[in-house]
Amino acid sequence: MSLLFETVKALREARRLIKKGWSRKAYARDRWRHPVDSSSKRAVCFCATGAINRATWGKNFSITEQAETQIKNVISSNGFHNIVDWNDAMGRTKQEVVRAFTKAIQTLEAIG
């Protein structure tokens, strides 16, 4: 499968994870809101980067890089160049994070 297809698939999975549970100030959290590794089976909510890491776990690193690049392209219009800083910014909402992933997915789908 193509890198483009795999990146879209990863971004969709990351968006799904965030919709289920979003986190700030940690890549992932368990059901008690304790920080855990994004690859942990106990993880139930994720920040933007943690969701990408989980969605691309065990896959070609190029997919992770492309997914992060697409999110960076979306958030750069808001003056951010770092996904973690953008995710954790004061006032950031889960809906804004989900919308950023949707926009990144739509951009890639328009190319492919």
PyRosetta script that sets phi, psi and omega in degrees:
from pyrosetta import init, pose_from_sequence

init()
pose = pose_from_sequence("MSLLFETVKALREARRLIKKGWSRKAYARDRWRHPVDSSSKRAVCFCATGAINRATWGKNFSITEQAETQIKNVISSNGFHNIVDWNDAMGRTKQEVVRAFTKAIQTLEAIG")
pose.set_psi(1, 154.1)
pose.set_omega(1, -175.7)
pose.set_phi(2, -77.1)
pose.set_psi(2, 157.2)
pose.set_omega(2, 177.4)
pose.set_phi(3, -60.2)
pose.set_psi(3, -39.8)
pose.set_omega(3, 179.1)
pose.set_phi(4, -60.3)
pose.set_psi(4, -49.3)
pose.set_omega(4, -180.0)
pose.set_phi(5, -60.7)
pose.set_psi(5, -45.5)
pose.set_omega(5, -178.8)
pose.set_phi(6, -66.3)
pose.set_psi(6, -34.0)
pose.set_omega(6, 177.9)
pose.set_phi(7, -68.3)
pose.set_psi(7, -43.7)
pose.set_omega(7, 177.1)
pose.set_phi(8, -60.7)
pose.set_psi(8, -44.8)
pose.set_omega(8, 179.0)
pose.set_phi(9, -59.2)
pose.set_psi(9, -43.8)
pose.set_omega(9, 179.4)
pose.set_phi(10, -65.5)
pose.set_psi(10, -42.7)
pose.set_omega(10, 178.9)
pose.set_phi(11, -64.5)
pose.set_psi(11, -37.6)
pose.set_omega(11, 175.9)
pose.set_phi(12, -63.2)
pose.set_psi(12, -44.0)
pose.set_omega(12, 179.1)
pose.set_phi(13, -65.2)
pose.set_psi(13, -42.5)
pose.set_omega(13, 178.2)
pose.set_phi(14, -61.5)
pose.set_psi(14, -42.6)
pose.set_omega(14, 177.9)
pose.set_phi(15, -61.8)
pose.set_psi(15, -41.8)
pose.set_omega(15, 178.0)
pose.set_phi(16, -59.7)
pose.set_psi(16, -44.2)
pose.set_omega(16, 179.0)
pose.set_phi(17, -61.3)
pose.set_psi(17, -43.0)
pose.set_omega(17, -179.7)
pose.set_phi(18, -66.7)
pose.set_psi(18, -38.9)
pose.set_omega(18, 177.2)
pose.set_phi(19, -60.4)
pose.set_psi(19, -36.5)
pose.set_omega(19, 178.4)
pose.set_phi(20, -70.2)
pose.set_psi(20, -35.7)
pose.set_omega(20, -179.0)
pose.set_phi(21, -172.7)
pose.set_psi(21, 124.7)
pose.set_omega(21, -177.6)
pose.set_phi(22, -109.6)
pose.set_psi(22, 145.5)
pose.set_omega(22, -177.7)
pose.set_phi(23, -128.7)
pose.set_psi(23, 151.6)
pose.set_omega(23, 170.9)
pose.set_phi(24, -125.5)
pose.set_psi(24, 153.7)
pose.set_omega(24, 175.2)
pose.set_phi(25, 64.2)
pose.set_psi(25, 14.6)
pose.set_omega(25, 174.5)
pose.set_phi(26, -163.7)
pose.set_psi(26, 143.8)
pose.set_omega(26, 178.6)
pose.set_phi(27, -61.5)
pose.set_psi(27, -36.3)
pose.set_omega(27, 178.6)
pose.set_phi(28, -155.5)
pose.set_psi(28, 159.7)
pose.set_omega(28, 177.8)
pose.set_phi(29, -138.2)
pose.set_psi(29, 152.9)
pose.set_omega(29, 176.5)
pose.set_phi(30, -88.4)
pose.set_psi(30, -175.4)
pose.set_omega(30, -175.6)
pose.set_phi(31, -67.0)
pose.set_psi(31, -14.8)
pose.set_omega(31, 176.1)
pose.set_phi(32, -96.6)
pose.set_psi(32, 7.5)
pose.set_omega(32, 179.0)
pose.set_phi(33, 71.7)
pose.set_psi(33, 17.7)
pose.set_omega(33, 175.1)
pose.set_phi(34, -81.5)
pose.set_psi(34, 139.5)
pose.set_omega(34, 177.1)
pose.set_phi(35, -61.8)
pose.set_psi(35, 136.7)
pose.set_omega(35, 175.0)
pose.set_phi(36, -140.0)
pose.set_psi(36, 164.9)
pose.set_omega(36, 176.0)
pose.set_phi(37, -65.9)
pose.set_psi(37, 145.3)
pose.set_omega(37, -178.6)
pose.set_phi(38, -64.2)
pose.set_psi(38, -17.4)
pose.set_omega(38, 177.7)
pose.set_phi(39, -89.9)
pose.set_psi(39, -4.7)
pose.set_omega(39, -177.1)
pose.set_phi(40, -66.9)
pose.set_psi(40, 140.1)
pose.set_omega(40, 175.3)
pose.set_phi(41, -66.4)
pose.set_psi(41, -19.9)
pose.set_omega(41, 179.5)
pose.set_phi(42, -81.4)
pose.set_psi(42, -12.9)
pose.set_omega(42, -177.2)
pose.set_phi(43, -65.9)
pose.set_psi(43, 129.0)
pose.set_omega(43, 179.4)
pose.set_phi(44, -125.4)
pose.set_psi(44, -13.1)
pose.set_omega(44, 173.9)
pose.set_phi(45, -141.8)
pose.set_psi(45, 151.0)
pose.set_omega(45, -169.0)
pose.set_phi(46, -139.2)
pose.set_psi(46, 146.9)
pose.set_omega(46, 167.5)
pose.set_phi(47, -81.4)
pose.set_psi(47, 176.3)
pose.set_omega(47, -178.0)
pose.set_phi(48, -58.4)
pose.set_psi(48, -47.1)
pose.set_omega(48, -180.0)
pose.set_phi(49, -67.8)
pose.set_psi(49, -42.2)
pose.set_omega(49, 178.5)
pose.set_phi(50, -60.9)
pose.set_psi(50, -39.0)
pose.set_omega(50, 178.8)
pose.set_phi(51, -66.6)
pose.set_psi(51, -40.5)
pose.set_omega(51, 176.7)
pose.set_phi(52, -63.9)
pose.set_psi(52, -45.1)
pose.set_omega(52, 179.4)
pose.set_phi(53, -59.0)
pose.set_psi(53, -44.4)
pose.set_omega(53, -179.9)
pose.set_phi(54, -65.4)
pose.set_psi(54, -43.5)
pose.set_omega(54, -177.7)
pose.set_phi(55, -66.8)
pose.set_psi(55, -24.8)
pose.set_omega(55, -177.5)
pose.set_phi(56, -109.0)
pose.set_psi(56, 7.2)
pose.set_omega(56, -177.6)
pose.set_phi(57, -55.8)
pose.set_psi(57, 126.1)
pose.set_omega(57, 177.6)
pose.set_phi(58, 79.7)
pose.set_psi(58, 6.3)
pose.set_omega(58, -180.0)
pose.set_phi(59, -106.6)
pose.set_psi(59, 173.8)
pose.set_omega(59, 177.6)
pose.set_phi(60, -54.6)
pose.set_psi(60, 128.8)
pose.set_omega(60, -177.8)
pose.set_phi(61, -60.3)
pose.set_psi(61, -23.9)
pose.set_omega(61, 178.1)
pose.set_phi(62, -60.6)
pose.set_psi(62, -31.2)
pose.set_omega(62, 178.2)
pose.set_phi(63, -67.2)
pose.set_psi(63, -44.5)
pose.set_omega(63, 177.4)
pose.set_phi(64, -59.7)
pose.set_psi(64, -47.6)
pose.set_omega(64, -179.6)
pose.set_phi(65, -60.3)
pose.set_psi(65, -44.2)
pose.set_omega(65, -179.6)
pose.set_phi(66, -66.6)
pose.set_psi(66, -40.5)
pose.set_omega(66, 178.3)
pose.set_phi(67, -62.4)
pose.set_psi(67, -45.4)
pose.set_omega(67, 178.6)
pose.set_phi(68, -63.3)
pose.set_psi(68, -40.0)
pose.set_omega(68, 178.6)
pose.set_phi(69, -61.3)
pose.set_psi(69, -42.2)
pose.set_omega(69, -179.8)
pose.set_phi(70, -65.0)
pose.set_psi(70, -40.7)
pose.set_omega(70, 177.5)
pose.set_phi(71, -66.9)
pose.set_psi(71, -41.6)
pose.set_omega(71, 177.4)
pose.set_phi(72, -59.8)
pose.set_psi(72, -39.0)
pose.set_omega(72, 177.7)
pose.set_phi(73, -61.1)
pose.set_psi(73, -40.0)
pose.set_omega(73, 179.9)
pose.set_phi(74, -69.1)
pose.set_psi(74, -47.0)
pose.set_omega(74, -174.3)
pose.set_phi(75, -77.7)
pose.set_psi(75, -17.6)
pose.set_omega(75, -179.3)
pose.set_phi(76, -64.1)
pose.set_psi(76, -24.7)
pose.set_omega(76, 177.3)
pose.set_phi(77, -68.4)
pose.set_psi(77, -15.9)
pose.set_omega(77, 176.7)
pose.set_phi(78, -99.3)
pose.set_psi(78, 8.7)
pose.set_omega(78, 177.9)
pose.set_phi(79, 86.6)
pose.set_psi(79, 9.1)
pose.set_omega(79, 179.5)
pose.set_phi(80, -105.1)
pose.set_psi(80, 145.2)
pose.set_omega(80, 176.5)
pose.set_phi(81, -127.0)
pose.set_psi(81, -2.4)
pose.set_omega(81, -179.5)
pose.set_phi(82, -121.5)
pose.set_psi(82, 122.0)
pose.set_omega(82, -175.4)
pose.set_phi(83, -63.2)
pose.set_psi(83, -41.9)
pose.set_omega(83, -178.8)
pose.set_phi(84, -62.4)
pose.set_psi(84, -46.8)
pose.set_omega(84, 179.1)
pose.set_phi(85, -61.3)
pose.set_psi(85, -41.7)
pose.set_omega(85, 179.4)
pose.set_phi(86, -64.8)
pose.set_psi(86, -47.5)
pose.set_omega(86, -179.9)
pose.set_phi(87, -58.6)
pose.set_psi(87, -41.5)
pose.set_omega(87, -173.6)
pose.set_phi(88, -90.0)
pose.set_psi(88, 0.6)
pose.set_omega(88, -177.1)
pose.set_phi(89, -59.9)
pose.set_psi(89, 141.9)
pose.set_omega(89, 178.8)
pose.set_phi(90, -55.6)
pose.set_psi(90, 130.7)
pose.set_omega(90, 178.5)
pose.set_phi(91, 88.3)
pose.set_psi(91, -8.3)
pose.set_omega(91, 179.1)
pose.set_phi(92, -61.8)
pose.set_psi(92, 141.9)
pose.set_omega(92, 179.1)
pose.set_phi(93, -118.9)
pose.set_psi(93, 158.5)
pose.set_omega(93, 176.2)
pose.set_phi(94, -58.1)
pose.set_psi(94, -40.6)
pose.set_omega(94, -179.1)
pose.set_phi(95, -62.0)
pose.set_psi(95, -38.2)
pose.set_omega(95, 177.7)
pose.set_phi(96, -64.6)
pose.set_psi(96, -39.1)
pose.set_omega(96, 179.6)
pose.set_phi(97, -67.1)
pose.set_psi(97, -45.5)
pose.set_omega(97, 178.1)
pose.set_phi(98, -60.1)
pose.set_psi(98, -43.5)
pose.set_omega(98, 179.4)
pose.set_phi(99, -61.8)
pose.set_psi(99, -37.8)
pose.set_omega(99, 178.4)
pose.set_phi(100, -62.9)
pose.set_psi(100, -42.0)
pose.set_omega(100, 178.0)
pose.set_phi(101, -65.9)
pose.set_psi(101, -40.3)
pose.set_omega(101, 178.4)
pose.set_phi(102, -61.6)
pose.set_psi(102, -43.7)
pose.set_omega(102, 179.7)
pose.set_phi(103, -64.2)
pose.set_psi(103, -42.1)
pose.set_omega(103, 178.5)
pose.set_phi(104, -62.9)
pose.set_psi(104, -40.9)
pose.set_omega(104, 178.4)
pose.set_phi(105, -64.1)
pose.set_psi(105, -46.6)
pose.set_omega(105, -179.7)
pose.set_phi(106, -61.9)
pose.set_psi(106, -39.0)
pose.set_omega(106, 178.8)
pose.set_phi(107, -62.2)
pose.set_psi(107, -46.1)
pose.set_omega(107, 179.4)
pose.set_phi(108, -67.8)
pose.set_psi(108, -38.0)
pose.set_omega(108, 178.6)
pose.set_phi(109, -64.4)
pose.set_psi(109, -33.1)
pose.set_omega(109, 178.0)
pose.set_phi(110, -67.5)
pose.set_psi(110, -29.9)
pose.set_omega(110, 178.5)
pose.set_phi(111, -74.8)
pose.set_psi(111, -43.1)
pose.set_omega(111, -172.4)
pose.set_phi(112, -88.2)
pose.dump_pdb("model.pdb")
